[in-house]
Amino acid sequence: MKILVTGAAGMLGRAILEEYDGAGHCVGVDLPDGDLTLHGTALELMMRHAPQHVIHAAAYTDVDRAESEPERAHALNAEGTRMLARCCTSLNVPFTYISTDYVFDGEVPDGYYEDAPLRPLGVYGSTKALGEQEVQSAGGDWRIVRTSWLFGPGPKNFVLTVRRLLAERPTLTVVEDQTGCPTYAPDLARVLRLILLNKGRGIFHATNAGATNWHAFAREIARCSGADPQRIRPCATEAYPTPARRPACSILRSRNLESVGVGPRPSWQEALGRYIAWLARSEPLQPGAQ
Ligand SMILES: NC(=O)c1ccc[n+]([C@@H]2O[C@H](COP(=O)([O-])OP(=O)(O)OC[C@H]3O[C@@H](n4cnc5c(N)ncnc54)[C@H](OP(=O)(O)O)[C@@H]3O)[C@@H](O)[C@H]2O)c1
């Protein structure tokens, strides 16, 4: 099966390409190959690559900047998704859209199953929710895979930020009143592959197992990196204001993965350990991380 992956230079896109490396025909495209907000790009990419499946991981992902650039976020996350999804439907090509926990408001303390009503708090979540609607109204053979708190190989993520700040400062402060499910991009890529293999359809919640808050996540990053976790202090969201409001509790609960035969996912702690071991092999030692 030839799979076209959009956003291939991004964190998830590169993990998907890595997952399929050598095992199939996976073609990655990103902004230099075509701007998905422009009319004609979707069809041009489909004609050029003739895929048998499209995984749409390209997105406007800057949650805070989206608040001041709503048109740009909408152009890709909603409009770009609409154009690509419709193109796939008209060419009879199955389509997989990657979405986010930020389509929920975070007011439900136990988290959200796949069929929970969407109620995004900010521009990013709203445009991703519109993208979901576009996928469904395009018809055809679609999947929406929501995930959350991604980390993994790439230039920028929460794990790298915490490790850099630990190397620069004696202590740091991280919010403890936002709860979610950290997810290792290579583990998500593996789940995506299983969904496609098992011909899953509909909405899926795909994260690593377990939930935590950003402060506890940061402490675990410190511990796995050989630094003292006590150097990371807790604070409340209101002490660290950001342009975009974020859900207080966006745990993604899963029923549908199980129904297409996807087994239990590794815990986020185990996945974090694997990522930090990978970093240790591939990056120079961080001075001051002890
Ligand atoms: N990161 C998370 O924590 C998280 C959480 C939940 C869900 N998700 C979802 O997971 C998916 C992958 O996220 P990610 O973190 O891997 O994203 P990412 O690293 O920001 O990658 C997105 C890619 O899309 C490309 N892109 C931007 N504008 C484009 C355009 N107009 N046309 C074509 N490509 C364009 C970007 O290129 P440039 O870099 O050149 O702009 C980038 O390479 C997204 O759908 C996101 O909404 C992410």
The ligand as a Gaussian input file, in Angstrom:
#p B3LYP/6-31G(d) Opt

LIG

0 1
 N        2.450000      18.247000      18.937000
 C        1.483000      17.874000      19.772000
 O        1.633000      17.872000      21.003000
 C        0.151000      17.414000      19.220000
 C       -0.858000      17.065000      20.114000
 C       -2.079000      16.630000      19.617000
 C       -2.294000      16.548000      18.249000
 N       -1.310000      16.930000      17.396000
 C       -1.581000      16.850000      15.949000
 O       -0.664000      15.925000      15.392000
 C       -0.316000      16.321000      14.064000
 C        1.182000      16.380000      13.922000
 O        1.684000      17.310000      14.893000
 P        3.242000      17.662000      14.954000
 O        3.538000      18.087000      16.345000
 O        4.017000      16.579000      14.313000
 O        3.256000      18.972000      14.050000
 P        4.509000      19.807000      13.530000
 O        5.771000      19.230000      14.059000
 O        4.180000      21.247000      13.759000
 O        4.463000      19.490000      11.969000
 C        3.477000      20.013000      11.136000
 C        4.066000      20.105000       9.754000
 O        3.084000      20.694000       8.878000
 C        3.781000      21.584000       8.008000
 N        2.940000      22.642000       7.454000
 C        2.641000      23.839000       8.027000
 N        1.900000      24.587000       7.186000
 C        1.730000      23.844000       6.052000
 C        1.044000      24.090000       4.825000
 N        0.385000      25.240000       4.610000
 N        1.087000      23.126000       3.875000
 C        1.753000      21.971000       4.072000
 N        2.400000      21.679000       5.229000
 C        2.390000      22.604000       6.212000
 C        4.824000      22.210000       8.927000
 O        5.821000      22.850000       8.169000
 P        6.620000      24.121000       8.820000
 O        7.261000      23.598000      10.056000
 O        7.558000      24.510000       7.727000
 O        5.559000      25.151000       9.111000
 C        5.307000      20.999000       9.722000
 O        6.386000      20.328000       9.084000
 C       -1.044000      17.645000      13.816000
 O       -2.223000      17.382000      13.125000
 C       -1.375000      18.157000      15.205000
 O       -2.537000      18.950000      15.198000
 C       -0.082000      17.356000      17.837000

